[in-house]
Amino acid sequence: MSEETLGGYVRTVMEQRGLNSNRLAQAAGVTEGTIRNLLKQGDDSNVSSPHPLVLRAVSEALHLDPIRLFQMAGYLGPDEQHTSFSPIAEFVALSFDLLPPEQQKVLLSVLNSLNATNQLTLSPEAMRELNQAVRDLRKEFAFFRTPTIALKDQIARAVGKPMGLMPDEGMARGIARRFHDVFNDTTATAFTAEQIIDMLQHPSVSFVLNLLLPRKEMPGALDKLYYLTHPESSFGKPGGELPPEQQEGLKELWRLLERVSSSNL
């Protein structure tokens, strides 16, 4: 059973929590048959669609984001899905929010010791503020909700980086040029590769970019910003020729990165 289906996703979460159908049914206040039906969603075309109230009850029992369950069940469009995080990552995030502040600090210190990029020196309050800023950006601009990289661009990255065809300075220059184009000289900011590279050293900037583009195979903040500023099918186009929504979205992205990099977050 695929984890990509609604039934497979719920089954994976149940296994992580050590729950069987009976225990989940009791926790959600539904029948065991209802849970068994839910676990077949996406793999058995003969089962009826789950009722929205069942999805809500299951999401509460498993501490899951109900939006994701509604989207996987077909009640909401793909644009409503917030992240591509794994069930384990979602469980860790939700569990973190349920901990008291002192225990959150302990968990952050442990994670920080395991995190080579040192991003987790941010306080829980700063993380919540940055997460809300990213949610607001996604809400306003659709292309930030499900950022995609075209296959040819993925190949270019996979081949170009190891061969030195996409050096860091070249990528930073591309980012600076893209921001310069979309702002069209309406800002006093002089966009330079050095400025971009310096900004990306700030832990809050890296945290924001990881939220916007949670791709495990792309750990670097520079790579993430490059592909966020060069959406699918935009390669080779001047920034001024991008659709208006993308231009406005990139302007707001820059304003957010500039704000957090100059703050104490």
RODO-2510 file (C-alpha; in nm, 4 decimals, decimal comma):
residues 265
     n   res          X          Y          Z
     1     m     0,0000     0,0000     0,0000
     2     s     0,1452     0,3315    -0,1060
     3     e     0,2054     0,6056     0,1504
     4     e     0,0889     0,8463    -0,1217
     5     t    -0,2719     0,7257    -0,0869
     6     l    -0,4990     0,8383     0,1943
     7     g    -0,5258     0,4843     0,3317
     8     g    -0,1513     0,4262     0,3081
     9     y    -0,0751     0,7561     0,4771
    10     v    -0,3086     0,6879     0,7709
    11     r    -0,1742     0,3323     0,8044
    12     t     0,1839     0,4645     0,8188
    13     v     0,0928     0,7104     1,0930
    14     m    -0,0904     0,4375     1,2866
    15     e     0,2169     0,2150     1,2733
    16     q     0,4329     0,5001     1,4024
    17     r     0,1924     0,5526     1,6925
    18     g     0,1598     0,1805     1,7646
    19     l    -0,2153     0,1818     1,6977
    20     n    -0,4391    -0,0815     1,5415
    21     s    -0,7793    -0,0251     1,3799
    22     n    -0,9688    -0,0899     1,7008
    23     r    -0,7688     0,1539     1,9118
    24     l    -0,7876     0,4282     1,6487
    25     a    -1,1629     0,3743     1,6158
    26     q    -1,2052     0,4170     1,9906
    27     a    -0,9873     0,7302     1,9947
    28     a    -1,1764     0,8851     1,7020
    29     g    -1,5212     0,7805     1,8239
    30     v    -1,6077     0,5833     1,5095
    31     t    -1,6580     0,2162     1,4299
    32     e    -1,3696    -0,0146     1,3497
    33     g    -1,5332    -0,0835     1,0130
    34     t    -1,5098     0,2890     0,9342
    35     i    -1,1356     0,2814     1,0013
    36     r    -1,0900    -0,0290     0,7885
    37     n    -1,2730     0,1467     0,5080
    38     l    -1,0467     0,4501     0,5490
    39     l    -0,7354     0,2344     0,5231
    40     k    -0,8509     0,1095     0,1815
    41     q    -0,8854     0,4590     0,0359
    42     g    -0,6792     0,4970    -0,2793
    43     d    -0,6228     0,1222    -0,3220
    44     d    -0,9750    -0,0187    -0,3462
    45     s    -1,2092     0,1630    -0,5854
    46     n    -1,5111    -0,0191    -0,4411
    47     v    -1,5009     0,1480    -0,0983
    48     s    -1,7094     0,4585    -0,0387
    49     s    -1,5436     0,7957     0,0235
    50     p    -1,4875     0,8831     0,3906
    51     h    -1,7214     1,1379     0,5444
    52     p    -1,5523     1,4733     0,6232
    53     l    -1,6476     1,4367     0,9904
    54     v    -1,4646     1,1024     0,9978
    55     l    -1,1536     1,2680     0,8537
    56     r    -1,1784     1,5419     1,1136
    57     a    -1,2121     1,2900     1,3981
    58     v    -0,9197     1,0818     1,2721
    59     s    -0,7009     1,3889     1,2260
    60     e    -0,7698     1,4921     1,5854
    61     a    -0,7063     1,1421     1,7196
    62     l    -0,3741     1,1164     1,5329
    63     h    -0,2776     1,4842     1,5771
    64     l    -0,2609     1,5394     1,2018
    65     d    -0,3298     1,8420     0,9857
    66     p    -0,6909     1,7864     0,8641
    67     i    -0,6177     1,9891     0,5493
    68     r    -0,3839     1,7159     0,4291
    69     l    -0,6422     1,4427     0,4861
    70     f    -0,9122     1,6438     0,3062
    71     q    -0,6749     1,7027     0,0156
    72     m    -0,5796     1,3349    -0,0114
    73     a    -0,9480     1,2404     0,0002
    74     g    -1,0196     1,4744    -0,2912
    75     y    -1,2274     1,7266    -0,0968
    76     l    -0,9693     2,0019    -0,1510
    77     g    -0,7439     2,0868    -0,4432
    78     p    -0,3653     2,0330    -0,4433
    79     d    -0,3028     2,4029    -0,3785
    80     e    -0,4460     2,3644    -0,0289
    81     q    -0,1720     2,1238     0,0779
    82     h     0,0818     2,3117     0,2873
    83     t     0,3912     2,0944     0,2807
    84     s     0,5541     1,7859     0,1420
    85     f     0,6812     1,6769     0,4838
    86     s     0,6796     1,3086     0,5691
    87     p     0,4392     1,1716     0,8339
    88     i     0,7307     1,1479     1,0782
    89     a     0,8247     1,5130     1,0210
    90     e     0,4645     1,6215     1,0739
    91     f     0,4437     1,4136     1,3935
    92     v     0,7633     1,5723     1,5287
    93     a     0,6361     1,9222     1,4465
    94     l     0,2979     1,8676     1,6087
    95     s     0,4525     1,7003     1,9126
    96     f     0,6916     1,9936     1,9511
    97     d     0,4039     2,2409     1,9729
    98     l     0,2418     2,0343     2,2481
    99     l     0,5521     2,0453     2,4698
   100     p     0,5951     2,3082     2,7414
   101     p     0,8571     2,5799     2,6644
   102     e     1,1317     2,4257     2,8773
   103     q     1,1006     2,0891     2,7047
   104     q     1,0964     2,2639     2,3654
   105     k     1,4315     2,4216     2,4525
   106     v     1,5728     2,0808     2,5493
   107     l     1,4571     1,9270     2,2210
   108     l     1,5982     2,2179     2,0204
   109     s     1,9361     2,1826     2,1914
   110     v     1,9449     1,8121     2,1001
   111     l     1,8451     1,8808     1,7395
   112     n     2,0947     2,1628     1,7173
   113     s     2,3773     1,9280     1,8123
   114     l     2,2761     1,7054     1,5213
   115     n     2,2238     1,9850     1,2712
   116     a     2,5403     2,0852     1,0891
   117     t     2,3852     2,4014     0,9464
   118     n     2,3206     2,5388     1,2974
   119     q     1,9771     2,6645     1,1950
   120     l     1,8085     2,5379     1,5086
   121     t     1,9662     2,8011     1,7324
   122     l     1,6415     2,9894     1,6668
   123     s     1,4026     3,0193     1,9588
   124     p     1,0581     2,8547     1,9472
   125     e     0,9042     3,2031     1,9303
   126     a     1,1193     3,2962     1,6299
   127     m     1,0322     2,9694     1,4563
   128     r     0,6610     3,0298     1,5037
   129     e     0,6914     3,3862     1,3715
   130     l     0,8859     3,2762     1,0645
   131     n     0,6496     2,9864     1,0012
   132     q     0,3545     3,2268     1,0034
   133     a     0,5346     3,4588     0,7614
   134     v     0,5867     3,1674     0,5222
   135     r     0,2223     3,0614     0,5556
   136     d     0,1153     3,4164     0,4672
   137     l     0,3431     3,4156     0,1621
   138     r     0,2007     3,0831     0,0439
   139     k    -0,1543     3,1979     0,1024
   140     e    -0,1061     3,5031    -0,1172
   141     f     0,1024     3,3478    -0,3964
   142     a     0,0044     3,0077    -0,5352
   143     f     0,3416     2,9214    -0,6888
   144     f     0,4978     2,9124    -0,3403
   145     r     0,2487     2,6488    -0,2181
   146     t     0,3743     2,3650    -0,4356
   147     p     0,7055     2,4812    -0,5841
   148     t     0,8164     2,2445    -0,8584
   149     i     1,1386     2,1988    -1,0499
   150     a     1,1079     2,0891    -1,4104
   151     l     1,2782     1,7609    -1,4996
   152     k     1,5270     1,9314    -1,7302
   153     d     1,6180     2,1734    -1,4505
   154     q     1,6644     1,8867    -1,2036
   155     i     1,8962     1,7179    -1,4528
   156     a     2,0850     2,0435    -1,5050
   157     r     2,1338     2,0762    -1,1311
   158     a     2,2351     1,7116    -1,0811
   159     v     2,4904     1,7276    -1,3633
   160     g     2,5942     2,0902    -1,3458
   161     k     2,6808     2,1177    -0,9769
   162     p     2,9341     1,8310    -0,9588
   163     m     3,0933     1,9382    -1,2885
   164     g     3,1294     2,2972    -1,1768
   165     l     2,8865     2,4244    -1,4397
   166     m     2,6691     2,5866    -1,1730
   167     p     2,9204     2,7476    -0,9325
   168     d     2,7884     2,9174    -0,6208
   169     e     2,8921     3,2629    -0,7403
   170     g     2,7167     3,2076    -1,0713
   171     m     2,3962     3,0995    -0,8970
   172     a     2,4171     3,3995    -0,6632
   173     r     2,4606     3,6315    -0,9630
   174     g     2,1545     3,4728    -1,1234
   175     i     1,9502     3,5332    -0,8078
   176     a     2,0694     3,8940    -0,7840
   177     r     1,9845     3,9543    -1,1497
   178     r     1,6370     3,8025    -1,1042
   179     f     1,5573     4,0286    -0,8084
   180     h     1,6964     4,3312    -0,9964
   181     d     1,4710     4,2514    -1,2940
   182     v     1,1482     4,2037    -1,0993
   183     f     1,2007     4,5208    -0,8961
   184     n     1,2905     4,7063    -1,2175
   185     d     1,5088     4,9590    -1,0349
   186     t     1,2203     5,0658    -0,8098
   187     t     1,4262     4,9963    -0,4986
   188     a     1,7450     5,1544    -0,3716
   189     t     1,8876     4,8078    -0,3014
   190     a     2,1884     4,7193    -0,5145
   191     f     2,1474     4,3472    -0,5735
   192     t     2,4859     4,1739    -0,5861
   193     a     2,6077     3,8164    -0,5601
   194     e     2,8046     3,9084    -0,2493
   195     q     2,4925     4,0487    -0,0865
   196     i     2,2973     3,7310    -0,1631
   197     i     2,5676     3,5010    -0,0271
   198     d     2,6026     3,7120     0,2880
   199     m     2,2254     3,7116     0,3455
   200     l     2,2099     3,3329     0,3169
   201     q     2,4430     3,2958     0,6157
   202     h     2,1673     3,4184     0,8463
   203     p     1,9968     3,1221     1,0225
   204     s     1,6517     3,2807     0,9906
   205     v     1,6923     3,3104     0,6123
   206     s     1,7919     2,9444     0,5839
   207     f     1,4970     2,8464     0,8026
   208     v     1,2528     3,0371     0,5790
   209     l     1,3955     2,8807     0,2625
   210     n     1,3740     2,5312     0,4105
   211     l     1,0069     2,5885     0,4874
   212     l     0,9388     2,7165     0,1362
   213     l     1,1274     2,4385    -0,0421
   214     p     1,1525     2,1308     0,1861
   215     r     1,3557     1,9182    -0,0534
   216     k     1,5868     1,6721     0,1239
   217     e     1,8030     1,6271    -0,1844
   218     m     1,8639     2,0040    -0,1943
   219     p     2,0054     2,0973     0,1480
   220     g     2,1808     2,4218     0,0535
   221     a     2,0093     2,7583     0,1059
   222     l     2,1660     2,8934    -0,2140
   223     d     2,0172     2,6133    -0,4250
   224     k     1,6765     2,6611    -0,2644
   225     l     1,6722     3,0362    -0,3273
   226     y     1,7902     2,9876    -0,6847
   227     y     1,5046     2,7553    -0,7728
   228     l     1,2487     2,9598    -0,5797
   229     t     1,3479     3,2643    -0,7842
   230     h     1,3541     3,0620    -1,1062
   231     p     1,0168     2,8808    -1,1101
   232     e     0,9451     2,6025    -1,3562
   233     s     0,9580     2,7141    -1,7215
   234     s     1,1118     3,0520    -1,6283
   235     f     1,4734     2,9614    -1,7067
   236     g     1,6202     3,1817    -1,9754
   237     k     1,3527     3,4480    -1,9296
   238     p     1,4292     3,7934    -1,7895
   239     g     1,2561     3,8551    -1,4590
   240     g     1,0528     4,1332    -1,6148
   241     e     0,8845     3,8797    -1,8458
   242     l     0,7546     3,6570    -1,5657
   243     p     0,3792     3,6501    -1,4943
   244     p     0,2740     3,9413    -1,2697
   245     e     0,1896     3,7072    -0,9799
   246     q     0,5389     3,5580    -0,9847
   247     q     0,7006     3,9005    -0,9992
   248     e     0,4976     4,0220    -0,7024
   249     g     0,5658     3,6991    -0,5140
   250     l     0,9409     3,7331    -0,5635
   251     k     0,9256     4,0917    -0,4428
   252     e     0,7510     3,9788    -0,1244
   253     l     1,0020     3,6955    -0,0828
   254     w     1,2891     3,9447    -0,1011
   255     r     1,1216     4,1769     0,1491
   256     l     1,0746     3,8854     0,3898
   257     l     1,4362     3,7665     0,3576
   258     e     1,5681     4,1209     0,3927
   259     r     1,3540     4,1770     0,7013
   260     v     1,4521     3,8586     0,8841
   261     s     1,8205     3,8888     0,7940
   262     s     1,8357     4,2354     0,9512
   263     s     1,6373     4,1397     1,2642
   264     n     1,7299     3,9573     1,5838
   265     l     1,5197     3,6500     1,4987
***
